[in-house]
Amino acid sequence: MMDEIFLVIRFSSVFDRIQHVNSTEATIGRDVACEICLSDPLVSRKHAQLFRTEKDWRIRDLNSRNGTHCNGTPLCAEERLFDGSEIQLGSCAISVCSSIAKAVKKTAINDDSTQSKNVGHDLNETRLKILTPAQRRVFELLVQGLIEKEVAAQLGISTHTVHDHVKAIYKTLSVSTRGELVSRWATKHG
């Protein structure tokens, strides 16, 4: 059983974000009040619902206008989710992962936005060398899929310090998200 899930969200095959579902129930939709808000006109205000049972995670459509697909099949009733399940709502594709490491890896392997267009944007060794030794240690743990809290515990520093390093790394390497960081780094070095 997956205790928690991480969602890799893409719009028209372009990576948007990784979202952790940290409650037992989450509504997916266009409405800003939804726990998983998707700004896609093909997605209903309250489109679908993820929920956890005693045994597993499930998804159900909330009578959306354009429907919800899970693993290529339209949802008629609730559907059980597995590590690797694919959910489709409008032009939005959501991959279900059982850990942040798997979610980060999924962005690095399948991100169409970086795999084919990164010729002038690859992170190079020169830029990585600009990082301070402390930033480099944080960087190496980030690309392994650890979250900031885990990086702090492993390095024996505060999460606030890790967050400051992460902001500096993003600025130095001209990225804005962890998925972008990992995708570019994995494309260059993976």
N, CA and C atoms as an extended XYZ file, in Angstrom:
570
Properties=species:S:1:pos:R:3:atomname:S:1:resname:S:1:resid:I:1 pbc="F F F"
N         0.836       -1.196        0.000 N   MET     1
C         0.000        0.000        0.000 CA  MET     1
C         0.870        1.244        0.000 C   MET     1
N         0.458        2.252       -0.764 N   MET     2
C         1.145        3.540       -0.772 CA  MET     2
C         0.609        4.362        0.387 C   MET     2
N         1.467        4.720        1.327 N   ASP     3
C         1.038        5.555        2.450 CA  ASP     3
C         0.789        6.982        2.018 C   ASP     3
N         1.623        7.490        1.120 N   GLU     4
C         1.460        8.837        0.608 CA  GLU     4
C         1.716        8.796       -0.884 C   GLU     4
N         1.254        9.824       -1.579 N   ILE     5
C         1.488        9.860       -3.018 CA  ILE     5
C         2.013       11.230       -3.430 C   ILE     5
N         2.799       11.199       -4.493 N   PHE     6
C         3.328       12.397       -5.110 CA  PHE     6
C         2.844       12.396       -6.549 C   PHE     6
N         2.386       13.540       -7.015 N   LEU     7
C         1.836       13.639       -8.355 CA  LEU     7
C         2.778       14.454       -9.234 C   LEU     7
N         3.146       13.890      -10.383 N   VAL     8
C         3.932       14.615      -11.375 CA  VAL     8
C         2.923       15.154      -12.372 C   VAL     8
N         2.792       16.482      -12.411 N   ILE     9
C         1.748       17.126      -13.211 CA  ILE     9
C         2.362       17.769      -14.452 C   ILE     9
N         1.745       17.463      -15.615 N   ARG    10
C         2.179       18.025      -16.893 CA  ARG    10
C         0.968       18.606      -17.617 C   ARG    10
N         1.199       19.693      -18.339 N   PHE    11
C         0.192       20.262      -19.223 CA  PHE    11
C         0.706       20.121      -20.643 C   PHE    11
N        -0.055       19.444      -21.496 N   SER    12
C         0.342       19.207      -22.891 CA  SER    12
C         1.771       18.687      -22.976 C   SER    12
N         2.104       17.704      -22.152 N   SER    13
C         3.410       17.029      -22.098 CA  SER    13
C         4.548       17.878      -21.543 C   SER    13
N         4.257       19.078      -21.042 N   VAL    14
C         5.292       19.942      -20.471 CA  VAL    14
C         5.191       19.881      -18.950 C   VAL    14
N         6.298       19.557      -18.299 N   PHE    15
C         6.326       19.433      -16.843 CA  PHE    15
C         5.887       20.729      -16.176 C   PHE    15
N         4.985       20.615      -15.196 N   ASP    16
C         4.539       21.768      -14.423 CA  ASP    16
C         5.076       21.710      -12.997 C   ASP    16
N         4.788       20.596      -12.295 N   ARG    17
C         5.217       20.517      -10.894 CA  ARG    17
C         5.043       19.103      -10.353 C   ARG    17
N         5.657       18.917       -9.173 N   ILE    18
C         5.405       17.721       -8.374 CA  ILE    18
C         4.575       18.187       -7.196 C   ILE    18
N         3.484       17.513       -6.923 N   GLN    19
C         2.639       17.884       -5.792 CA  GLN    19
C         2.468       16.696       -4.855 C   GLN    19
N         2.757       16.932       -3.585 N   HIS    20
C         2.604       15.918       -2.546 CA  HIS    20
C         1.171       15.971       -2.036 C   HIS    20
N         0.512       14.849       -1.957 N   VAL    21
C        -0.829       14.785       -1.380 CA  VAL    21
C        -0.647       14.346        0.060 C   VAL    21
N        -0.849       15.285        0.985 N   ASN    22
C        -0.564       14.991        2.393 CA  ASN    22
C        -1.818       14.909        3.253 C   ASN    22
N        -2.965       14.753        2.609 N   SER    23
C        -4.212       14.539        3.355 CA  SER    23
C        -4.864       13.269        2.824 C   SER    23
N        -5.909       12.821        3.480 N   THR    24
C        -6.561       11.581        3.051 CA  THR    24
C        -7.543       11.802        1.906 C   THR    24
N        -7.750       13.052        1.538 N   GLU    25
C        -8.693       13.383        0.481 CA  GLU    25
C        -8.243       14.677       -0.191 C   GLU    25
N        -8.275       14.717       -1.512 N   ALA    26
C        -7.871       15.915       -2.241 CA  ALA    26
C        -8.723       16.054       -3.495 C   ALA    26
N        -9.275       17.237       -3.683 N   THR    27
C       -10.073       17.523       -4.873 CA  THR    27
C        -9.164       18.100       -5.939 C   THR    27
N        -9.349       17.632       -7.170 N   ILE    28
C        -8.600       18.131       -8.318 CA  ILE    28
C        -9.562       18.952       -9.157 C   ILE    28
N        -9.157       20.154       -9.530 N   GLY    29
C       -10.015       20.977      -10.367 CA  GLY    29
C        -9.444       22.342      -10.647 C   GLY    29
N       -10.204       23.133      -11.382 N   ARG    30
C        -9.802       24.482      -11.778 CA  ARG    30
C       -10.012       25.500      -10.667 C   ARG    30
N       -10.925       25.208       -9.747 N   ASP    31
C       -11.230       26.113       -8.637 CA  ASP    31
C       -10.010       26.263       -7.732 C   ASP    31
N        -9.670       27.501       -7.368 N   VAL    32
C        -8.493       27.738       -6.524 CA  VAL    32
C        -8.645       27.119       -5.139 C   VAL    32
N        -9.859       26.775       -4.743 N   ALA    33
C       -10.079       26.131       -3.445 CA  ALA    33
C        -9.720       24.641       -3.473 C   ALA    33
N        -9.505       24.090       -4.659 N   CYS    34
C        -9.131       22.673       -4.777 CA  CYS    34
C        -7.715       22.473       -4.236 C   CYS    34
N        -7.492       21.343       -3.604 N   GLU    35
C        -6.160       21.020       -3.093 CA  GLU    35
C        -5.155       20.862       -4.233 C   GLU    35
N        -5.631       20.372       -5.377 N   ILE    36
C        -4.789       20.244       -6.561 CA  ILE    36
C        -5.446       21.084       -7.654 C   ILE    36
N        -4.961       22.311       -7.773 N   CYS    37
C        -5.556       23.277       -8.697 CA  CYS    37
C        -4.854       23.200      -10.049 C   CYS    37
N        -5.643       23.030      -11.117 N   LEU    38
C        -5.126       22.926      -12.477 CA  LEU    38
C        -5.737       24.032      -13.323 C   LEU    38
N        -4.905       24.886      -13.883 N   SER    39
C        -5.422       26.001      -14.685 CA  SER    39
C        -5.531       25.585      -16.149 C   SER    39
N        -6.488       24.722      -16.412 N   ASP    40
C        -6.744       24.214      -17.752 CA  ASP    40
C        -8.239       24.389      -18.015 C   ASP    40
N        -8.620       25.103      -19.080 N   PRO    41
C       -10.049       25.330      -19.350 CA  PRO    41
C       -10.838       24.041      -19.607 C   PRO    41
N       -10.148       22.936      -19.926 N   LEU    42
C       -10.826       21.663      -20.147 CA  LEU    42
C       -11.089       20.909      -18.849 C   LEU    42
N       -10.561       21.423      -17.740 N   VAL    43
C       -10.771       20.817      -16.426 CA  VAL    43
C       -11.919       21.544      -15.733 C   VAL    43
N       -12.857       20.788      -15.168 N   SER    44
C       -13.988       21.378      -14.446 CA  SER    44
C       -13.520       22.012      -13.141 C   SER    44
N       -14.341       22.890      -12.588 N   ARG    45
C       -13.978       23.551      -11.321 CA  ARG    45
C       -13.667       22.522      -10.239 C   ARG    45
N       -14.501       21.520      -10.108 N   LYS    46
C       -14.256       20.378       -9.220 CA  LYS    46
C       -14.393       19.146      -10.088 C   LYS    46
N       -13.256       18.661      -10.566 N   HIS    47
C       -13.225       17.655      -11.624 CA  HIS    47
C       -13.185       16.223      -11.092 C   HIS    47
N       -12.273       15.965      -10.169 N   ALA    48
C       -12.093       14.594       -9.655 CA  ALA    48
C       -11.639       14.662       -8.200 C   ALA    48
N       -11.668       13.508       -7.552 N   GLN    49
C       -11.270       13.453       -6.144 CA  GLN    49
C       -10.371       12.252       -5.903 C   GLN    49
N        -9.239       12.530       -5.249 N   LEU    50
C        -8.357       11.467       -4.773 CA  LEU    50
C        -8.721       11.211       -3.323 C   LEU    50
N        -8.741        9.955       -2.915 N   PHE    51
C        -9.016        9.679       -1.504 CA  PHE    51
C        -8.341        8.379       -1.097 C   PHE    51
N        -8.043        8.309        0.174 N   ARG    52
C        -7.348        7.148        0.715 CA  ARG    52
C        -8.328        6.288        1.495 C   ARG    52
N        -8.306        4.988        1.230 N   THR    53
C        -9.099        4.034        2.003 CA  THR    53
C        -8.144        3.363        2.992 C   THR    53
N        -8.612        2.385        3.713 N   GLU    54
C        -7.742        1.657        4.632 CA  GLU    54
C        -6.659        0.889        3.891 C   GLU    54
N        -6.934        0.520        2.635 N   LYS    55
C        -6.012       -0.336        1.894 CA  LYS    55
C        -5.249        0.365        0.778 C   LYS    55
N        -5.802        1.432        0.186 N   ASP    56
C        -5.169        2.005       -0.998 CA  ASP    56
C        -5.659        3.434       -1.267 C   ASP    56
N        -5.101        4.020       -2.333 N   TRP    57
C        -5.550        5.311       -2.842 CA  TRP    57
C        -6.467        5.064       -4.026 C   TRP    57
N        -7.479        5.916       -4.161 N   ARG    58
C        -8.442        5.784       -5.249 CA  ARG    58
C        -8.737        7.151       -5.838 C   ARG    58
N        -9.327        7.135       -7.038 N   ILE    59
C        -9.766        8.360       -7.696 CA  ILE    59
C       -11.180        8.146       -8.201 C   ILE    59
N       -11.971        9.219       -8.165 N   ARG    60
C       -13.315        9.178       -8.754 CA  ARG    60
C       -13.577       10.500       -9.461 C   ARG    60
N       -14.334       10.420      -10.545 N   ASP    61
C       -14.728       11.608      -11.287 CA  ASP    61
C       -15.898       12.263      -10.555 C   ASP    61
N       -15.930       13.587      -10.531 N   LEU    62
C       -17.005       14.318       -9.847 CA  LEU    62
C       -18.001       14.891      -10.855 C   LEU    62
N       -18.439       14.034      -11.787 N   ASN    63
C       -19.375       14.428      -12.841 CA  ASN    63
C       -18.839       15.599      -13.661 C   ASN    63
N       -17.554       15.518      -13.999 N   SER    64
C       -16.912       16.584      -14.773 CA  SER    64
C       -17.449       16.601      -16.197 C   SER    64
N       -17.325       17.748      -16.828 N   ARG    65
C       -17.830       17.924      -18.182 CA  ARG    65
C       -17.074       17.050      -19.188 C   ARG    65
N       -15.725       16.968      -19.047 N   ASN    66
C       -14.913       16.246      -20.031 CA  ASN    66
C       -14.412       14.888      -19.559 C   ASN    66
N       -14.780       14.492      -18.353 N   GLY    67
C       -14.417       13.174      -17.861 CA  GLY    67
C       -12.984       13.056      -17.380 C   GLY    67
N       -12.714       11.940      -16.743 N   THR    68
C       -11.395       11.619      -16.197 CA  THR    68
C       -11.000       10.245      -16.712 C   THR    68
N        -9.752       10.107      -17.113 N   HIS    69
C        -9.220        8.820      -17.565 CA  HIS    69
C        -8.142        8.360      -16.593 C   HIS    69
N        -8.102        7.077      -16.332 N   CYS    70
C        -7.061        6.494      -15.502 CA  CYS    70
C        -6.457        5.337      -16.284 C   CYS    70
N        -5.175        5.430      -16.554 N   ASN    71
C        -4.469        4.415      -17.343 CA  ASN    71
C        -5.143        4.173      -18.687 C   ASN    71
N        -5.596        5.268      -19.311 N   GLY    72
C        -6.180        5.205      -20.641 CA  GLY    72
C        -7.641        4.831      -20.708 C   GLY    72
N        -8.265        4.542      -19.566 N   THR    73
C        -9.660        4.112      -19.540 CA  THR    73
C       -10.523        5.179      -18.859 C   THR    73
N       -11.674        5.536      -19.471 N   PRO    74
C       -12.547        6.520      -18.822 CA  PRO    74
C       -13.063        5.982      -17.480 C   PRO    74
N       -13.100        6.844      -16.472 N   LEU    75
C       -13.620        6.435      -15.167 CA  LEU    75
C       -15.141        6.395      -15.196 C   LEU    75
N       -15.688        5.285      -14.805 N   CYS    76
C       -17.137        5.151      -14.637 CA  CYS    76
C       -17.464        5.117      -13.152 C   CYS    76
N       -16.551        4.579      -12.378 N   ALA    77
C       -16.690        4.492      -10.925 CA  ALA    77
C       -15.317        4.815      -10.345 C   ALA    77
N       -15.173        4.650       -9.058 N   GLU    78
C       -13.861        4.905       -8.473 CA  GLU    78
C       -12.859        3.863       -8.964 C   GLU    78
N       -11.609        4.268       -9.069 N   GLU    79
C       -10.551        3.407       -9.588 CA  GLU    79
C        -9.390        3.396       -8.600 C   GLU    79
N        -8.835        2.223       -8.375 N   ARG    80
C        -7.679        2.083       -7.491 CA  ARG    80
C        -6.430        2.627       -8.196 C   ARG    80
N        -5.591        3.344       -7.443 N   LEU    81
C        -4.356        3.899       -7.982 CA  LEU    81
C        -3.158        3.085       -7.507 C   LEU    81
N        -2.197        2.940       -8.392 N   PHE    82
C        -0.962        2.225       -8.093 CA  PHE    82
C         0.211        3.154       -8.373 C   PHE    82
N         1.375        2.792       -7.854 N   ASP    83
C         2.596        3.511       -8.194 CA  ASP    83
C         2.767        3.397       -9.709 C   ASP    83
N         2.780        4.518      -10.410 N   GLY    84
C         2.891        4.504      -11.866 CA  GLY    84
C         1.581        4.718      -12.600 C   GLY    84
N         0.460        4.798      -11.884 N   SER    85
C        -0.823        5.072      -12.542 CA  SER    85
C        -0.758        6.429      -13.239 C   SER    85
N        -1.476        6.523      -14.357 N   GLU    86
C        -1.530        7.760      -15.135 CA  GLU    86
C        -2.974        8.266      -15.178 C   GLU    86
N        -3.153        9.509      -14.776 N   ILE    87
C        -4.472       10.133      -14.767 CA  ILE    87
C        -4.482       11.227      -15.836 C   ILE    87
N        -5.576       11.307      -16.611 N   GLN    88
C        -5.699       12.333      -17.643 CA  GLN    88
C        -6.965       13.141      -17.399 C   GLN    88
N        -6.804       14.464      -17.293 N   LEU    89
C        -7.924       15.397      -17.148 CA  LEU    89
C        -7.683       16.537      -18.125 C   LEU    89
N        -8.510       16.689      -19.140 N   GLY    90
C        -8.280       17.719      -20.145 CA  GLY    90
C        -6.916       17.522      -20.784 C   GLY    90
N        -6.123       18.602      -20.864 N   SER    91
C        -4.773       18.491      -21.432 CA  SER    91
C        -3.728       18.217      -20.354 C   SER    91
N        -4.202       17.879      -19.162 N   CYS    92
C        -3.322       17.638      -18.022 CA  CYS    92
C        -3.129       16.143      -17.796 C   CYS    92
N        -1.856       15.735      -17.708 N   ALA    93
C        -1.511       14.346      -17.400 CA  ALA    93
C        -0.857       14.318      -16.025 C   ALA    93
N        -1.295       13.403      -15.190 N   ILE    94
C        -0.775       13.286      -13.829 CA  ILE    94
C        -0.259       11.868      -13.625 C   ILE    94
N         1.027       11.763      -13.257 N   SER    95
C         1.636       10.467      -12.934 CA  SER    95
C         1.635       10.300      -11.425 C   SER    95
N         1.216        9.147      -10.948 N   VAL    96
C         1.155        8.852       -9.512 CA  VAL    96
C         2.442        8.135       -9.110 C   VAL    96
N         3.112        8.664       -8.067 N   CYS    97
C         4.360        8.070       -7.575 CA  CYS    97
C         4.258        7.864       -6.069 C   CYS    97
N         4.905        6.813       -5.580 N   SER    98
C         4.835        6.483       -4.161 CA  SER    98
C         5.908        7.174       -3.325 C   SER    98
N         6.840        7.887       -3.969 N   SER    99
C         7.878        8.601       -3.220 CA  SER    99
C         8.342        9.811       -4.010 C   SER    99
N         8.947       10.770       -3.307 N   ILE   100
C         9.484       11.948       -3.987 CA  ILE   100
C        10.609       11.536       -4.931 C   ILE   100
N        11.409       10.559       -4.533 N   ALA   101
C        12.511       10.113       -5.395 CA  ALA   101
C        11.978        9.585       -6.727 C   ALA   101
N        10.909        8.792       -6.684 N   LYS   102
C        10.324        8.268       -7.918 CA  LYS   102
C         9.718        9.397       -8.751 C   LYS   102
N         9.100       10.377       -8.085 N   ALA   103
C         8.507       11.509       -8.800 CA  ALA   103
C         9.584       12.334       -9.498 C   ALA   103
N        10.662       12.607       -8.790 N   VAL   104
C        11.756       13.380       -9.382 CA  VAL   104
C        12.364       12.611      -10.552 C   VAL   104
N        12.551       11.318      -10.386 N   LYS   105
C        13.092       10.492      -11.466 CA  LYS   105
C        12.151       10.519      -12.674 C   LYS   105
N        10.860       10.465      -12.420 N   LYS   106
C         9.869       10.490      -13.504 CA  LYS   106
C         9.964       11.790      -14.297 C   LYS   106
N        10.206       12.915      -13.603 N   THR   107
C        10.335       14.187      -14.322 CA  THR   107
C        11.588       14.185      -15.171 C   THR   107
N        12.663       13.597      -14.667 N   ALA   108
C        13.928       13.578      -15.399 CA  ALA   108
C        13.844       12.690      -16.635 C   ALA   108
N        13.129       11.588      -16.541 N   ILE   109
C        13.053       10.639      -17.646 CA  ILE   109
C        12.047       11.077      -18.705 C   ILE   109
N        10.894       11.596      -18.279 N   ASN   110
C         9.796       11.822      -19.213 CA  ASN   110
C         9.487       13.268      -19.545 C   ASN   110
N        10.285       14.219      -19.115 N   ASP   111
C         9.938       15.615      -19.341 CA  ASP   111
C        10.247       16.040      -20.771 C   ASP   111
N         9.218       16.087      -21.622 N   ASP   112
C         9.383       16.488      -23.014 CA  ASP   112
C         9.931       17.905      -23.134 C   ASP   112
N         9.623       18.773      -22.162 N   SER   113
C        10.054       20.160      -22.246 CA  SER   113
C        11.561       20.293      -22.125 C   SER   113
N        12.233       19.346      -21.511 N   THR   114
C        13.685       19.447      -21.370 CA  THR   114
C        14.417       18.429      -22.221 C   THR   114
N        13.820       17.302      -22.510 N   GLN   115
C        14.537       16.256      -23.231 CA  GLN   115
C        14.911       16.684      -24.645 C   GLN   115
N        14.066       17.423      -25.329 N   SER   116
C        14.354       17.719      -26.720 CA  SER   116
C        14.808       19.147      -26.966 C   SER   116
N        14.656       20.050      -26.026 N   LYS   117
C        14.907       21.459      -26.288 CA  LYS   117
C        16.023       22.050      -25.448 C   LYS   117
N        16.789       21.264      -24.787 N   ASN   118
C        17.747       21.789      -23.818 CA  ASN   118
C        19.118       22.116      -24.383 C   ASN   118
N        19.268       22.211      -25.675 N   VAL   119
C        20.587       22.361      -26.261 CA  VAL   119
C        21.339       23.537      -25.647 C   VAL   119
N        20.743       24.710      -25.557 N   GLY   120
C        21.431       25.877      -25.024 CA  GLY   120
C        21.270       26.059      -23.538 C   GLY   120
N        20.555       25.175      -22.862 N   HIS   121
C        20.233       25.382      -21.454 CA  HIS   121
C        20.792       24.317      -20.517 C   HIS   121
N        21.540       23.357      -21.037 N   ASP   122
C        22.076       22.310      -20.159 CA  ASP   122
C        22.935       22.922      -19.069 C   ASP   122
N        22.807       22.369      -17.877 N   LEU   123
C        23.717       22.766      -16.818 CA  LEU   123
C        25.077       22.221      -17.191 C   LEU   123
N        26.097       23.034      -17.077 N   ASN   124
C        27.417       22.531      -17.400 CA  ASN   124
C        28.291       22.526      -16.157 C   ASN   124
N        29.413       21.865      -16.282 N   GLU   125
C        30.306       21.721      -15.135 CA  GLU   125
C        30.766       23.071      -14.605 C   GLU   125
N        30.949       24.052      -15.486 N   THR   126
C        31.392       25.371      -15.045 CA  THR   126
C        30.390       25.978      -14.078 C   THR   126
N        29.112       25.896      -14.418 N   ARG   127
C        28.089       26.456      -13.534 CA  ARG   127
C        28.021       25.691      -12.219 C   ARG   127
N        28.175       24.375      -12.282 N   LEU   128
C        28.151       23.592      -11.050 CA  LEU   128
C        29.336       23.942      -10.158 C   LEU   128
N        30.479       24.262      -10.768 N   LYS   129
C        31.667       24.629       -9.988 CA  LYS   129
C        31.500       25.968       -9.283 C   LYS   129
N        30.578       26.798       -9.744 N   ILE   130
C        30.321       28.089       -9.104 CA  ILE   130
C        29.664       27.887       -7.736 C   ILE   130
N        28.979       26.775       -7.549 N   LEU   131
C        28.329       26.501       -6.268 CA  LEU   131
C        29.377       26.389       -5.166 C   LEU   131
N        29.028       26.874       -3.976 N   THR   132
C        29.914       26.711       -2.829 CA  THR   132
C        29.930       25.231       -2.449 C   THR   132
N        30.922       24.796       -1.669 N   PRO   133
C        30.930       23.395       -1.244 CA  PRO   133
C        29.642       22.988       -0.521 C   PRO   133
N        29.116       23.862        0.327 N   ALA   134
C        27.864       23.548        1.034 CA  ALA   134
C        26.700       23.430        0.056 C   ALA   134
N        26.625       24.348       -0.927 N   GLN   135
C        25.560       24.285       -1.924 CA  GLN   135
C        25.694       23.021       -2.762 C   GLN   135
N        26.917       22.634       -3.054 N   ARG   136
C        27.157       21.429       -3.844 CA  ARG   136
C        26.656       20.180       -3.109 C   ARG   136
N        26.887       20.124       -1.791 N   ARG   137
C        26.390       18.978       -1.003 CA  ARG   137
C        24.862       18.938       -1.035 C   ARG   137
N        24.227       20.107       -0.888 N   VAL   138
C        22.761       20.183       -0.946 CA  VAL   138
C        22.276       19.776       -2.337 C   VAL   138
N        22.914       20.299       -3.377 N   PHE   139
C        22.561       19.982       -4.755 CA  PHE   139
C        22.577       18.471       -4.995 C   PHE   139
N        23.653       17.811       -4.562 N   GLU   140
C        23.789       16.367       -4.794 CA  GLU   140
C        22.681       15.573       -4.122 C   GLU   140
N        22.227       16.020       -2.945 N   LEU   141
C        21.136       15.317       -2.264 CA  LEU   141
C        19.788       15.638       -2.914 C   LEU   141
N        19.617       16.868       -3.405 N   LEU   142
C        18.373       17.234       -4.088 CA  LEU   142
C        18.159       16.374       -5.330 C   LEU   142
N        19.210       16.207       -6.128 N   VAL   143
C        19.042       15.441       -7.365 CA  VAL   143
C        18.886       13.946       -7.111 C   VAL   143
N        19.147       13.514       -5.871 N   GLN   144
C        18.869       12.129       -5.491 CA  GLN   144
C        17.415       11.953       -5.090 C   GLN   144
N        16.668       13.083       -4.982 N   GLY   145
C        15.248       13.016       -4.673 CA  GLY   145
C        14.888       13.306       -3.233 C   GLY   145
N        15.860       13.706       -2.406 N   LEU   146
C        15.549       14.016       -1.011 CA  LEU   146
C        14.823       15.354       -0.922 C   LEU   146
N        13.900       15.466        0.014 N   ILE   147
C        13.226       16.733        0.263 CA  ILE   147
C        14.102       17.551        1.211 C   ILE   147
N        13.817       18.852        1.330 N   GLU   148
C        14.663       19.744        2.128 CA  GLU   148
C        14.844       19.261        3.565 C   GLU   148
N        13.794       18.748        4.160 N   LYS   149
C        13.874       18.262        5.541 CA  LYS   149
C        14.856       17.086        5.641 C   LYS   149
N        14.821       16.189        4.650 N   GLU   150
C        15.730       15.043        4.638 CA  GLU   150
C        17.174       15.479        4.397 C   GLU   150
N        17.355       16.484        3.530 N   VAL   151
C        18.694       17.021        3.278 CA  VAL   151
C        19.261       17.602        4.575 C   VAL   151
N        18.423       18.369        5.292 N   ALA   152
C        18.856       18.979        6.559 CA  ALA   152
C        19.285       17.910        7.554 C   ALA   152
N        18.488       16.853        7.678 N   ALA   153
C        18.808       15.783        8.623 CA  ALA   153
C        20.114       15.087        8.237 C   ALA   153
N        20.284       14.830        6.955 N   GLN   154
C        21.486       14.123        6.506 CA  GLN   154
C        22.747       14.971        6.680 C   GLN   154
N        22.625       16.293        6.468 N   LEU   155
C        23.795       17.169        6.569 CA  LEU   155
C        23.979       17.751        7.975 C   LEU   155
N        22.989       17.554        8.843 N   GLY   156
C        23.079       18.070       10.205 CA  GLY   156
C        22.971       19.585       10.285 C   GLY   156
N        22.134       20.160        9.393 N   ILE   157
C        21.905       21.605        9.408 CA  ILE   157
C        20.407       21.870        9.463 C   ILE   157
N        20.019       23.116        9.674 N   SER   158
C        18.593       23.437        9.796 CA  SER   158
C        17.912       23.433        8.423 C   SER   158
N        16.605       23.207        8.416 N   THR   159
C        15.856       23.246        7.157 CA  THR   159
C        15.871       24.662        6.581 C   THR   159
N        15.937       25.656        7.445 N   HIS   160
C        16.016       27.053        6.978 CA  HIS   160
C        17.309       27.262        6.177 C   HIS   160
N        18.418       26.728        6.683 N   THR   161
C        19.699       26.849        5.980 CA  THR   161
C        19.640       26.106        4.646 C   THR   161
N        19.055       24.921        4.649 N   VAL   162
C        18.909       24.162        3.400 CA  VAL   162
C        18.083       24.965        2.407 C   VAL   162
N        16.982       25.549        2.861 N   HIS   163
C        16.123       26.338        1.978 CA  HIS   163
C        16.893       27.519        1.375 C   HIS   163
N        17.717       28.184        2.188 N   ASP   164
C        18.540       29.282        1.680 CA  ASP   164
C        19.505       28.784        0.605 C   ASP   164
N        20.113       27.613        0.839 N   HIS   165
C        21.011       27.026       -0.167 CA  HIS   165
C        20.244       26.694       -1.449 C   HIS   165
N        19.045       26.133       -1.304 N   VAL   166
C        18.235       25.772       -2.474 CA  VAL   166
C        17.924       27.009       -3.310 C   VAL   166
N        17.532       28.099       -2.651 N   LYS   167
C        17.248       29.346       -3.387 CA  LYS   167
C        18.487       29.827       -4.139 C   LYS   167
N        19.654       29.761       -3.484 N   ALA   168
C        20.901       30.192       -4.123 CA  ALA   168
C        21.269       29.281       -5.297 C   ALA   168
N        21.037       27.977       -5.138 N   ILE   169
C        21.315       27.021       -6.215 CA  ILE   169
C        20.424       27.315       -7.420 C   ILE   169
N        19.140       27.515       -7.185 N   TYR   170
C        18.214       27.809       -8.277 CA  TYR   170
C        18.650       29.066       -9.021 C   TYR   170
N        19.025       30.097       -8.263 N   LYS   171
C        19.431       31.364       -8.879 CA  LYS   171
C        20.712       31.169       -9.691 C   LYS   171
N        21.706       30.504       -9.116 N   THR   172
C        22.989       30.284       -9.791 CA  THR   172
C        22.818       29.458      -11.057 C   THR   172
N        21.975       28.460      -11.005 N   LEU   173
C        21.811       27.546      -12.130 CA  LEU   173
C        20.648       27.920      -13.056 C   LEU   173
N        20.016       29.067      -12.789 N   SER   174
C        18.929       29.593      -13.627 CA  SER   174
C        17.784       28.607      -13.810 C   SER   174
N        17.321       28.037      -12.696 N   VAL   175
C        16.149       27.172      -12.711 CA  VAL   175
C        15.161       27.697      -11.680 C   VAL   175
N        13.896       27.278      -11.792 N   SER   176
C        12.897       27.774      -10.843 CA  SER   176
C        12.215       26.670      -10.047 C   SER   176
N        12.408       25.407      -10.434 N   THR   177
C        11.790       24.304       -9.702 CA  THR   177
C        12.765       23.147       -9.570 C   THR   177
N        12.505       22.264       -8.625 N   ARG   178
C        13.338       21.074       -8.439 CA  ARG   178
C        13.235       20.175       -9.670 C   ARG   178
N        12.043       20.033      -10.229 N   GLY   179
C        11.882       19.209      -11.426 CA  GLY   179
C        12.748       19.710      -12.572 C   GLY   179
N        12.784       21.025      -12.750 N   GLU   180
C        13.616       21.611      -13.804 CA  GLU   180
C        15.098       21.363      -13.515 C   GLU   180
N        15.479       21.534      -12.264 N   LEU   181
C        16.866       21.286      -11.855 CA  LEU   181
C        17.267       19.845      -12.161 C   LEU   181
N        16.460       18.901      -11.711 N   VAL   182
C        16.775       17.489      -11.885 CA  VAL   182
C        16.715       17.093      -13.359 C   VAL   182
N        15.705       17.601      -14.089 N   SER   183
C        15.582       17.267      -15.497 CA  SER   183
C        16.803       17.723      -16.285 C   SER   183
N        17.218       18.935      -16.047 N   ARG   184
C        18.385       19.451      -16.771 CA  ARG   184
C        19.651       18.729      -16.363 C   ARG   184
N        19.813       18.477      -15.068 N   TRP   185
C        21.021       17.812      -14.609 CA  TRP   185
C        21.052       16.384      -15.119 C   TRP   185
N        19.919       15.681      -15.050 N   ALA   186
C        19.874       14.291      -15.484 CA  ALA   186
C        20.065       14.199      -17.000 C   ALA   186
N        19.562       15.176      -17.771 N   THR   187
C        19.734       15.188      -19.212 CA  THR   187
C        21.217       15.313      -19.547 C   THR   187
N        21.921       16.129      -18.810 N   LYS   188
C        23.342       16.365      -19.069 CA  LYS   188
C        24.208       15.209      -18.577 C   LYS   188
N        23.877       14.658      -17.393 N   HIS   189
C        24.769       13.711      -16.737 CA  HIS   189
C        24.208       12.305      -16.601 C   HIS   189
N        22.884       12.106      -16.865 N   GLY   190
C        22.277       10.811      -16.576 CA  GLY   190
C        22.483        9.781      -17.621 C   GLY   190
